């Protein structure tokens, strides 16, 4: 393998990783709402449930 072929292979492998990165970036851009809305909704539901559960336990301790 000549140094020029090795360099060309290196450039092609770098371009492939850039192409993969761009494909992932494009996928996220196209599906950002479809991905982020359910994740945020589930997160906020869990946070509300957890806070309410802790608040109820605290209220029971105060009453007893």
C-alpha positions in Angstrom: 0.0 0.0 0.0 1.5 3.3 -1.0 1.3 6.3 1.3 -1.1 8.0 -1.0 -3.5 5.1 -0.9 -3.2 5.0 2.9 -4.0 8.7 3.1 -7.0 8.3 0.7 -8.3 5.4 2.9 -7.9 7.6 6.0 -9.8 10.5 4.3 -12.6 8.0 3.2 -12.9 6.6 6.7 -13.1 10.1 8.2 -15.8 11.0 5.7 -17.8 7.9 6.6 -17.8 8.9 10.3 -18.8 12.4 9.3 -21.6 11.0 7.1 -22.8 8.9 10.0 -22.7 11.9 12.3 -24.7 13.9 9.8 -27.2 11.1 9.4 -27.8 11.0 13.1 -28.0 14.8 13.3 -30.6 14.8 10.5 -32.6 12.0 12.1 -32.7 14.0 15.4 -33.6 17.2 13.6 -36.5 15.5 11.8 -37.8 13.6 14.8 -36.9 16.1 17.6 -40.6 16.7 18.6 -41.5 13.0 18.3 -38.6 12.0 20.6 -38.5 14.9 23.1 -42.2 15.3 23.8 -42.8 11.8 25.2 -39.5 11.9 27.1 -40.3 15.3 28.7 -43.9 14.2 29.4 -42.8 11.0 31.2 -40.1 13.0 33.1 -42.6 15.6 34.3 -45.2 12.9 35.3 -42.5 11.1 37.3 -41.3 14.2 39.0 -44.9 15.2 39.9 -45.7 11.7 41.2 -42.5 11.5 43.2 -43.0 15.0 44.8 -46.6 14.2 45.6 -45.7 10.9 47.2 -43.1 12.6 49.4 -45.5 15.3 50.3 -48.2 12.8 51.3 -45.6 10.9 53.5 -44.6 14.2 55.1 -48.3 15.0 55.8 -48.8 11.6 57.4 -45.8 12.2 59.7 -47.1 15.6 60.7 -50.6 14.2 61.6 -49.1 11.3 63.7 
